[in-house]
Amino acid sequence: MDAQGRGRADDIDPADQWVLNPNTGEYELRLPPSGAQSGVPRPRRGAPSAATRTRSAPGRDRAAPGRERDAPRREREPSGPDVPGPRRRRSEPPEPLPGRRRGRGGKPPKKSKAKKILLWTGGTMALVLVAVSGAAYAYLKHLEGNVQTEDVGGSAKDGFSKDEAFNLLIIGTDKRTGAGNTGYGDKNSVGHADTNILLHVSKDRTNATALSIPRDLIVNIPECRSKQPDGTEKIIQGTDSVRFNTSLGQDDRNPGCTMDTVKAVTGITVDHFMMADFNAVKTLTTAVGGVEVCLAKNVDDANSHLKLSAGKHVIEGEQALAFVRTRHSFGNAGDLDRIKVQQQFIGSLVRKMSSSDTLTSPTKLYKLAEAATKALTVDTGIGSVSTLKDMALELKKVPPKNITFTTVPVIDNPAEKVHATVVVNPTTAKPVFDAIKNDVSFSAVKQKAKKEKAAETARLKGSRSAASDIRVDIYNGGAEAGSAQETLNWLQNDEGVLKSSQLGNADAPLSKTTLEYSPDQADQARKLADLMGLSGSALKPGTSEKNSQGLPAIVLTLGKDFKGAGVPLTAPTKAPDVEKSTADKTVCAK
C-alpha cells in the first residue's frame, strides 16, 4: 500500500468481503450497502457518473425492447460522488466515514504492527480464496465427470425448478457390478427395477412422501421410447400383466419406461429419476462412517449372509448391503416386509447424512460427494453437479420428522393360487395417489392459516347466477389435449352454459385448475365452481377479460389436475390413514 493510499475511507481489504454461505457451502462476495465503505473507487468530482453517461449515450432515448414507449418514468436522481449520505449545511464540516478515525490535524494515525500483520494476512487470504475458488471449480468439474446421465426424452423434465413441488423416482437395480456382488440379485440380470421409491417433495418444502412400489406388483407397462447408442429412438411395445420390475432392463427398456409405468399405475407424473446399483449402498454407508440400524431379534440369514444380534448396530459396506437385501429373516419373508426394512434403513441414512457429525467433517463430505456422484445415473435434466446440489438443498429444507415412508396399497393377486405377486388395492390406493398428486402431506405439518382458509371458504358463499348467464373463456393450462373443447361441449350441451368459448392453450402451464373473475362476476364464478366441482382455493378474484364480442368473461384455465368434463375437482385436504414411518424415528426390524 503506498503512502497516498493510507487512511483512505474507501480502502477495504478484499478478503473481508468474502463470506461463507452455510446454505451452499460456498464463499460469496458481500458488498457493503450503498453509501457505506466500498472497495470500488468513487468517481472524480465533476466526472460524469455511470447513470449520466448512460442517459447521454447516443440512441439510449429509444424504448427498450419489451417495454412500453410511454411507460411512466421516475424523476432522474442526482449522480456522482455527492449522492450518498444525508444533506448537510455548508457551514458544517463533513463527518468522518465510519470505521476511520483521524488524528490531530486531520492526519490518519499510524497503523500498529499488529494491524499491519492483519492487513498482510488479509491480503494473503484473498489470494488463498482465489486459489481455493479455482481448486473448487476444478473439483466441481471432476465431480461432473463422475455423474452418469441417460437421455429419456420426454419422460423427464428438461430442468429443475426450486419453486415447485417435484417427484423423483429412485431406482435400485439388481444388476451385479463391481467386486463382491456375486451373492446378490439375479446372476444374468440386465438390471431390473428391484427397489423403487417415488419421492414427492412438497412445494413449500415442509414435507416429503417416499412411496415404495413393490417390484412384484402386477402392472401394464405402456409403450415407451428408448434412445439407442447411435442416437436413434427405439419404440418398445407395451406389455400387460407383468411384474413392475420388468419396466427396466427387459426388452431394452430404460428408466424412462419405468417413469412412464409409474404414471400409468398412479396417475402421478414423475419429473426426474436417480438410479443406482448394489455398490451405492456400500459406498455411501462407508462414506458417512456407517449407519445405525436396529433389530428386534437375532438374525442369521443363509441367503444374504447377514449375521447380527438383537439391538442396535452401526453397519457399512458389505454388511449394509446384506441388511437391505435380507428378505427371509424379516416378517413373512416376502418383498413387502423387506420394503419396510429398507425404508427404516433409508431413514437412518438420511439422519446420518444430515447430522452435524457428517456436515462438519470435510473428510466425510469429500467421501460422500465422491461416492454419491460415482454411484448415480440420472436423467439429463438434472445431470449437472450444480443442479444436483440445488435439488439436495431443497430436500434438506424438509425436516426428517416430516419425511414419511409408505407403500403402494396392494392385495394378493387374485389370479394366483400360490401367491407370489400383488396388485394395486382398488379401494385404498387411489386416495394415496390423489393425496400425492395434490401435494397433501402424510405427516402432521402446520396447516394453512385460519385467515387464509376462511377467505377461501368465503368465496363460495353468496348468490349464484343462472347457468345461462355465465360468460366464460376456457383455456387448457396443462390438462390432456382436447380437454378445453371437451369441457366446452359439456358446459353447452349438458349444463346450459351457452355463453362459453374455447380459446386453446394458456400462456403457461398450471398444476391446478383456476377460475379468475372480477368482483361483479362473483355470482357467475360461484355457479361455475358448483358445476365444475371446484374448491374455494381455485377461485381467484381479481380481473376478467374481454371475449371476442368485447364483453367481460370469467377465465377458466384447466390445470394438470383436470380429470375430465363433469368430474369434480375438489382436491383432498387430508391424507388417508396408511401404514407409515418417518425418517426421524428408529424402528427395529422384526
Number of C-alpha atoms within 10 A of each C-alpha: 7 5 6 7 10 14 16 12 17 16 15 14 16 17 19 14 16 17 12 12 11 8 9 11 9 12 15 12 13 12 15 11 8 10 13 13 17 18 14 10 8 11 12 10 10 8 12 15 17 12 14 15 11 13 13 12 10 9 9 10 11 8 12 9 7 6 8 9 11 7 8 7 6 6 6 9 9 12 14 18 16 11 12 12 10 7 8 10 7 7 6 7 8 9 7 10 13 9 7 13 14 12 10 8 6 8 11 14 13 12 12 9 9 9 11 12 12 12 17 13 13 16 16 13 17 18 14 13 16 13 12 13 14 12 12 14 12 12 12 16 13 14 19 16 13 19 19 17 17 17 19 23 16 11 22 22 16 14 13 16 13 13 11 13 18 20 22 19 24 23 25 21 22 23 24 21 12 10 7 11 16 12 12 17 17 13 12 9 13 18 23 25 29 20 21 23 23 23 22 25 24 23 15 13 18 20 25 30 25 26 23 23 24 27 21 19 22 19 22 17 23 20 14 22 22 20 18 11 7 6 9 10 13 13 13 17 12 13 14 10 11 15 20 24 25 23 30 23 19 15 11 18 24 23 29 26 25 28 27 23 25 23 15 15 17 17 15 20 19 23 22 26 28 19 21 21 22 24 22 20 25 21 23 25 25 20 22 24 19 21 23 18 23 21 18 14 15 13 19 14 17 11 14 19 16 19 13 18 13 14 13 14 14 13 20 22 19 19 20 23 22 23 24 21 21 25 21 17 21 21 15 12 12 14 21 21 19 23 24 23 26 19 26 25 23 18 26 24 21 17 19 19 21 14 12 10 12 18 15 10 11 10 13 18 16 12 16 21 18 18 23 19 20 20 22 22 21 24 25 19 21 23 20 20 19 13 16 17 13 17 16 11 14 18 18 14 13 17 15 21 18 21 25 23 26 21 21 22 23 19 13 16 18 11 10 10 8 9 10 12 20 22 20 21 14 11 9 15 17 17 17 21 19 19 18 25 21 18 22 21 25 25 20 10 12 8 9 9 8 9 8 11 13 12 12 17 12 11 19 21 12 10 11 19 15 13 18 14 15 22 21 28 25 24 25 28 27 21 23 15 12 11 23 26 18 14 22 22 18 16 21 16 11 10 14 15 22 17 17 22 22 18 14 17 18 16 9 9 16 17 17 19 24 20 24 22 23 17 12 11 21 22 21 23 30 23 20 25 23 14 17 19 16 22 21 21 19 21 21 16 17 10 15 20 16 13 18 11 7 8 10 18 26 26 25 25 26 28 22 18 20 21 14 17 18 15 12 16 19 15 19 16 12 12 18 18 10 15 9 16 22 23 23 17 13 17 20 15 21 17
